[in-house]
Amino acid sequence: MGSRERPGIFAPDFAEVPFWWDAAPRPRRPPEPVPARADVAVVGSGHTGLVAALTLARGGRGVVVLEAGVPGHGASSRNAGFVGRTLKHDFPAIAAHRGRAFAEAVYREVFAAYDFLRDLVAGEGLACHYVRGGRFLAALSARHYEHMARSLEERRKALGEPFAMIPRAEQHREIGSDAYHGGAVTEERASIHPGLYQLGLLERALAAGVRILSGTEVTGVQADGAGFAVATARGRMAARDVLVATNGYTGWATPWLRRRLVPFHGFMVATEPLPPSVVDRVLPRPRIVQDYNVNIFFVRRSPDGRRILFGGYTGGPARDLRAKAARLHAAMARLFPDLAGARLSHAWSGQCAATLDHLPHIGVRDGMHHALGYSFTGVPMGTWLGRKAALQILGDRDGATAFDGEPFPAAPFFTRHRWFVPMAMAYYDWQDRRGL
């Protein structure tokens, strides 16, 4: 037991694996030989890769998905399952830096991504506990509350998105905590079970004829005039087109992309099953809850409503998950005293990826397509840009996006060691201490 670990916070069956894998265990597919050729090679089997593969296969292309581990082993089955309608930079910030027209175009596409995922789940019959429960954005100070109200009002005027401000005196109808200074409710937000969502996409892709190769790490991609030579740990293949959809797991096989992504470890814990009265006091409604910090804490109910899932302290190494879980439990108990006695059943991490401009990126570099860099909006934007990237490969004009042609800045002084990640998180924490 670590020196800071409080006794009794871990359930007897505590495991350092994603809670989502209980209902959606990672599929163990038998190894397949690497084919000599494919129309399209998709690197990565998360939301982006599978939506792209499904779109391409239904568009008549022969698709092979190359996955270093087992399908969906990365962040697609480890994230919080939030389906939002925002980017890391809010609407006023983008309007101030890039102009109102660009901000409106980007945010209208963010709204379209939300709608597309909703329709995809319904149209494909994906049993992934999609719930439109809304979001409560919690203010940590009166200054936060006022800033939040101004920002959301600007969005409402420009984009027509309604919201409701909840003063501190009334926040207990939304959240069982006295740690906040009120907040805002936006109803058009949703949650899913990300593990089941990924498995549903996998099943649809396989049914459409997509080949999924597990344990097939891509080690290099080289243009060869007629397309690409794709080197993997298990052999080589030729492909007319390549789509890189690896986000926080982007490696040195694609160094140009790796230099433009800042990977972060995200961390979450799940409580053991709790009495319904406790869950209802903590979260009276089935909403996503997050605070207004840059480096946020977030909380939601499990899909069955029996547990609380809590996350935060993004960044830093994932070497000692038990110690990280103890730290998250302490934060959870501080914010929600009703959870002080709740034991943890799961703790896990996954790698997401930010970009220096905090925008997702889609494009083509030396003939090779990419869609990644979601900056903590990977469920809706990864789904949406997977679809868009596939349409671009198919030559469909509906593949156009507001993100096309955006410069993709590289991290300065980039080396193989991500020395700047702790510095970036320290900067975010400093911003939070300043209170905006």
Summary of the structure (lengths in Angstrom):
residues: 436
radius of gyration: 21.3
end to end distance: 36.6
largest distance: 66.3
contacts: 1522
relative contact order: 0.19
helix: 36%
strand: 23%
